[in-house]
């Protein structure tokens, strides 16, 4: 049994820089036609020169593959002139609450401080991508406690397209259809696991990410969105590689490296719940409509052939290392 996907897209991806970029980017370029790349580097992507260099580095790391990186900029106070220079080079601007996740210390502490930039983005048609967590709340409540901020932005800027990234809870699902300008991405890990998988037995640091996975009820709500190919929802892996030494130790960095197993796991899951007919929309078609993009044409075929997830890629341990997945990407 085989399935072919047309131009699959990953609309939330971390590629890092330098050696890590060269290690992980080829996996995305092999399985996806394009991806939306996050800007939370050190220093962040917040000016045109830095963005263009990063874009060149990504193309260099993925050369030989059909793959388009859709770049984003780190939200700060931009002038109209700065945004105009960015507009044709980015797909969105990313809002990080200060301290919410990896490399977000320079993020937004008070939304009112970004009001002028958000107004300009609304006027210029630049979407807002958001890491929706309140870092001052309990870890399991951070996304829920951020939802009033989504509502505030949606009401204050009704023509601003707002993407609620990697949503994880029932309350976020309920909010999605309340405002016309709200959209969302879903990760593969949040469709598969709950908090119990992370900490219900022995602690599994390679399933630890932010927002953290939550309850069975939350996971089921996310699955319902994905399996129905809800038109305001698209796939975004939030694949976030860290060296093994940063994941396994006294502390563990937040992030799941899912890129090498994302498509096989999604096909396996959608098949299990008799939803394969809606996978194309979830993995590509919805994103093309939401962002108004035309990614490179690329066919990716998977076959029902089991493989064991490698224990490590370079110095990065993938999600579900050592476990069996029943679908594989067909090598050309």
C-alpha positions as CSV (number, residue, x, y, z in Angstrom):
1,X,0.0,0.0,0.0
2,X,1.3,3.5,-0.9
3,X,0.2,7.1,-0.6
4,X,1.5,10.1,-2.5
5,X,1.4,13.6,-1.0
6,X,1.5,16.7,-3.2
7,X,4.0,19.3,-2.0
8,X,3.8,18.6,1.7
9,X,4.6,21.7,3.9
10,X,5.9,22.1,7.4
11,X,4.5,25.4,8.6
12,X,6.6,25.7,11.8
13,X,10.2,24.5,11.8
14,X,13.4,25.2,13.7
15,X,16.6,24.7,11.7
16,X,19.1,26.4,14.0
17,X,22.4,27.5,12.5
18,X,25.9,26.3,11.5
19,X,26.7,22.6,12.1
20,X,23.2,21.9,13.5
21,X,21.6,23.5,10.4
22,X,23.7,21.4,8.1
23,X,22.8,18.3,10.1
24,X,19.0,18.7,10.3
25,X,17.9,20.7,7.2
26,X,18.4,17.9,4.7
27,X,15.7,15.8,6.5
28,X,13.2,18.6,5.9
29,X,14.3,19.2,2.4
30,X,14.0,15.5,1.6
31,X,10.4,15.1,2.8
32,X,8.9,18.5,2.4
33,X,8.4,20.9,-0.5
34,X,8.8,23.9,1.9
35,X,8.7,25.0,5.5
36,X,8.1,28.1,7.6
37,X,11.4,28.7,9.4
38,X,11.4,30.2,13.0
39,X,13.5,33.3,13.8
40,X,14.5,32.7,17.4
41,X,18.3,32.4,16.8
42,X,21.0,34.2,18.7
43,X,20.9,37.0,17.7
44,X,17.4,36.7,16.3
45,X,16.3,37.3,12.7
46,X,15.2,40.9,13.0
47,X,16.9,42.7,10.1
48,X,17.1,42.2,6.4
49,X,20.8,41.5,6.2
50,X,20.6,38.8,8.9
51,X,17.5,37.3,7.2
52,X,19.1,37.1,3.7
53,X,22.3,35.5,5.1
54,X,20.2,32.9,6.9
55,X,18.2,32.2,3.8
56,X,21.4,31.7,1.9
57,X,22.7,29.3,4.6
58,X,19.5,27.3,4.4
59,X,19.7,26.9,0.6
60,X,23.3,25.9,1.0
61,X,22.4,23.2,3.5
62,X,19.6,21.9,1.4
63,X,21.1,22.2,-2.1
64,X,20.1,19.5,-4.5
65,X,16.6,19.2,-3.1
66,X,13.3,20.8,-4.1
67,X,12.7,22.9,-1.0
68,X,11.6,26.4,-0.3
69,X,12.3,28.0,3.1
70,X,9.6,30.6,4.1
71,X,11.4,33.0,6.4
72,X,10.0,34.8,9.4
73,X,11.2,37.8,11.5
74,X,11.3,38.1,15.3
75,X,8.7,40.6,16.5
76,X,10.1,43.9,17.8
77,X,9.2,47.5,17.1
78,X,9.7,48.0,13.4
79,X,9.3,51.1,11.3
80,X,7.1,51.2,8.2
81,X,10.3,51.4,6.1
82,X,11.8,48.3,7.8
83,X,8.6,46.3,7.3
84,X,8.4,47.3,3.6
85,X,11.9,46.0,3.1
86,X,11.0,42.8,4.9
87,X,7.6,42.3,3.3
88,X,8.7,40.4,0.1
89,X,11.2,38.2,2.0
90,X,9.1,36.9,4.9
91,X,5.9,35.0,5.3
92,X,5.1,36.2,8.9
93,X,6.5,37.9,12.0
94,X,6.8,35.8,15.1
95,X,5.6,36.9,18.5
96,X,7.5,35.3,21.5
97,X,6.4,36.2,25.0
98,X,9.7,37.0,26.8
99,X,11.1,33.9,28.4
100,X,8.4,31.5,27.1
101,X,10.7,29.1,25.2
102,X,14.1,28.6,23.7
103,X,15.9,31.9,22.8
104,X,12.9,34.1,23.6
105,X,14.4,36.3,26.3
106,X,14.2,39.3,23.9
107,X,10.5,38.7,23.3
108,X,7.5,40.8,24.1
109,X,6.9,41.6,27.8
110,X,3.9,44.0,27.3
111,X,1.7,43.7,24.2
112,X,1.0,47.4,24.2
113,X,4.6,48.0,23.3
114,X,4.1,46.2,20.0
115,X,0.9,48.1,19.1
116,X,2.3,50.3,16.4
117,X,4.1,47.4,14.7
118,X,0.9,45.2,14.8
119,X,-1.1,48.0,13.2
120,X,1.5,48.3,10.5
121,X,1.4,44.5,9.9
122,X,-2.3,44.6,9.6
123,X,-2.1,47.4,7.1
124,X,0.6,45.7,5.1
125,X,-0.9,42.2,5.2
126,X,1.9,40.6,7.1
127,X,0.6,37.6,9.2
128,X,1.4,37.3,12.9
129,X,2.7,34.0,14.1
130,X,2.4,33.5,17.9
131,X,4.0,31.3,20.6
132,X,0.9,31.4,22.7
133,X,2.0,30.8,26.3
134,X,2.0,32.9,29.5
135,X,5.4,32.1,31.0
136,X,4.3,33.3,34.4
137,X,1.5,30.6,34.7
138,X,1.7,27.0,35.7
139,X,3.3,25.0,32.9
140,X,0.0,23.1,32.2
141,X,-2.0,26.3,32.2
142,X,0.3,28.6,30.2
143,X,-1.5,28.2,26.8
144,X,-5.0,28.5,28.3
145,X,-3.9,31.6,30.2
146,X,-2.6,33.2,27.0
147,X,-6.0,32.8,25.1
148,X,-7.3,36.2,26.3
149,X,-4.3,37.7,24.6
150,X,-5.3,36.0,21.3
151,X,-8.8,37.4,21.7
152,X,-7.4,40.9,22.4
153,X,-5.2,40.9,19.3
154,X,-8.0,39.4,17.2
155,X,-10.5,42.1,18.2
156,X,-8.0,45.0,18.1
157,X,-6.6,44.1,14.7
158,X,-9.5,42.3,12.8
159,X,-7.7,42.3,9.5
160,X,-4.5,40.9,10.9
161,X,-4.1,37.2,10.2
162,X,-3.1,35.5,13.4
163,X,-1.7,32.0,13.6
164,X,-1.9,30.2,17.0
165,X,1.2,28.1,16.8
166,X,1.3,24.5,18.1
167,X,-2.0,24.6,20.0
168,X,-2.3,21.9,22.6
169,X,-5.6,22.4,24.6
170,X,-9.3,22.1,24.3
171,X,-9.8,25.8,25.0
172,X,-7.6,26.8,22.1
173,X,-9.6,24.5,19.8
174,X,-12.8,26.2,21.0
175,X,-11.3,29.7,20.4
176,X,-10.3,28.9,16.8
177,X,-13.7,29.5,15.2
178,X,-14.7,32.5,17.4
179,X,-12.7,34.9,15.3
180,X,-12.4,34.9,11.5
181,X,-8.7,36.0,11.7
182,X,-7.5,33.1,13.9
183,X,-5.7,30.1,12.5
184,X,-3.6,27.3,14.0
185,X,-0.9,24.8,13.5
186,X,-0.7,21.3,15.0
187,X,2.4,19.2,15.7
188,X,2.8,15.5,15.2
189,X,3.8,15.0,18.8
190,X,0.8,16.7,20.2
191,X,-1.4,14.5,18.1
192,X,0.3,11.4,19.5
193,X,1.3,11.9,23.1
194,X,0.0,13.3,26.4
195,X,1.8,14.5,29.5
196,X,1.6,10.9,30.8
197,X,4.0,9.9,28.0
198,X,6.5,12.5,29.2
199,X,6.4,12.0,33.0
200,X,3.9,9.3,33.8
201,X,6.7,6.7,34.2
202,X,10.3,7.3,33.7
203,X,10.9,10.9,32.5
204,X,11.3,11.0,28.7
205,X,13.2,14.2,27.9
206,X,12.9,13.7,24.1
207,X,9.1,14.2,24.4
208,X,9.5,17.4,26.3
209,X,8.6,20.5,24.4
210,X,6.8,23.8,24.9
211,X,3.8,24.0,25.0
212,X,4.0,20.7,26.9
213,X,1.6,17.9,25.9
214,X,-1.5,17.8,28.0
215,X,-4.4,15.4,28.6
216,X,-6.2,12.7,26.6
217,X,-9.1,15.1,26.2
218,X,-6.9,17.8,24.8
219,X,-5.2,15.4,22.4
220,X,-8.6,14.1,21.2
221,X,-9.7,17.6,20.4
222,X,-6.6,18.2,18.4
223,X,-7.1,15.0,16.5
224,X,-10.6,15.9,15.6
225,X,-9.3,19.1,14.0
226,X,-6.6,17.3,12.1
227,X,-8.7,14.3,10.9
228,X,-11.5,16.6,9.7
229,X,-8.9,18.8,7.8
230,X,-10.4,21.9,9.4
231,X,-9.8,24.7,6.9
232,X,-8.2,26.9,9.5
233,X,-5.7,24.3,10.7
234,X,-2.4,23.2,9.1
235,X,0.6,21.0,10.0
236,X,3.6,22.6,11.7
237,X,6.0,20.2,13.2
238,X,7.7,22.6,15.6
239,X,10.6,20.2,15.1
240,X,13.3,21.7,17.4
241,X,16.6,19.9,17.5
242,X,19.0,20.1,20.4
243,X,22.3,18.2,21.0
244,X,21.9,15.0,23.0
245,X,23.9,16.6,25.8
246,X,21.3,19.4,26.1
247,X,18.4,16.9,26.3
248,X,19.8,14.3,28.6
249,X,21.2,15.7,31.8
250,X,20.4,17.6,35.0
251,X,18.2,19.9,32.9
252,X,16.6,19.3,29.5
253,X,16.0,21.8,26.7
254,X,12.5,22.1,25.3
255,X,12.0,20.7,21.8
256,X,11.2,17.5,19.9
257,X,13.2,16.6,16.8
258,X,10.4,15.1,14.7
259,X,11.3,15.9,11.1
260,X,12.7,12.5,10.1
261,X,9.5,10.7,11.3
262,X,6.8,13.3,10.9
263,X,5.3,12.2,7.6
264,X,5.4,8.4,8.4
265,X,3.9,9.0,11.8
266,X,1.1,11.2,10.4
267,X,0.2,8.7,7.7
268,X,0.2,5.9,10.3
269,X,-2.1,7.9,12.6
270,X,-4.4,9.1,9.9
271,X,-4.7,5.5,8.5
272,X,-5.5,4.2,12.0
273,X,-8.4,6.6,12.3
274,X,-9.6,6.2,8.7
275,X,-8.7,9.8,7.8
276,X,-6.2,9.4,5.0
277,X,-8.5,11.2,2.6
278,X,-8.0,14.4,4.6
279,X,-4.2,14.2,5.1
280,X,-3.4,16.2,1.9
281,X,-5.4,19.2,3.1
282,X,-3.8,19.0,6.5
283,X,-0.3,18.6,5.3
284,X,-0.4,21.2,2.4
285,X,-3.6,22.5,0.9
286,X,-4.8,24.4,3.9
287,X,-1.5,26.1,4.4
288,X,-1.4,27.2,0.7
289,X,-4.8,28.8,1.1
290,X,-4.1,30.4,4.5
291,X,-0.8,32.0,3.5
292,X,-1.6,32.4,-0.2
293,X,1.6,30.5,-1.3
294,X,2.5,28.3,-4.2
295,X,5.3,26.0,-3.0
296,X,7.5,24.1,-5.5
297,X,5.8,21.1,-7.0
298,X,7.0,17.9,-5.3
299,X,5.6,14.4,-4.9
300,X,6.4,12.5,-1.8
301,X,5.4,8.9,-1.7
302,X,5.1,6.7,1.4
303,X,4.6,3.0,1.6
304,X,3.3,0.7,4.3
305,X,6.7,-0.6,5.2
306,X,8.0,-0.7,8.8
307,X,11.2,0.8,10.0
308,X,12.9,1.3,13.3
309,X,13.6,5.0,14.1
310,X,17.4,5.5,14.4
311,X,18.8,6.1,17.9
312,X,20.5,9.3,16.8
313,X,21.1,11.6,13.8
314,X,24.5,13.3,14.2
315,X,24.3,14.4,17.8
316,X,20.4,14.8,17.9
317,X,18.1,12.1,19.3
318,X,14.9,11.9,17.3
319,X,11.4,11.6,18.8
320,X,10.5,7.8,19.2
321,X,14.1,6.7,18.8
322,X,14.3,2.9,18.7
323,X,10.6,2.5,18.1
324,X,8.8,1.0,15.1
325,X,6.9,3.1,12.6
326,X,4.7,1.2,10.1
327,X,5.1,3.6,7.2
328,X,8.2,4.8,5.4
329,X,9.1,7.5,2.9
330,X,10.0,5.9,-0.4
331,X,13.5,6.8,-1.5
332,X,13.7,8.1,-5.1
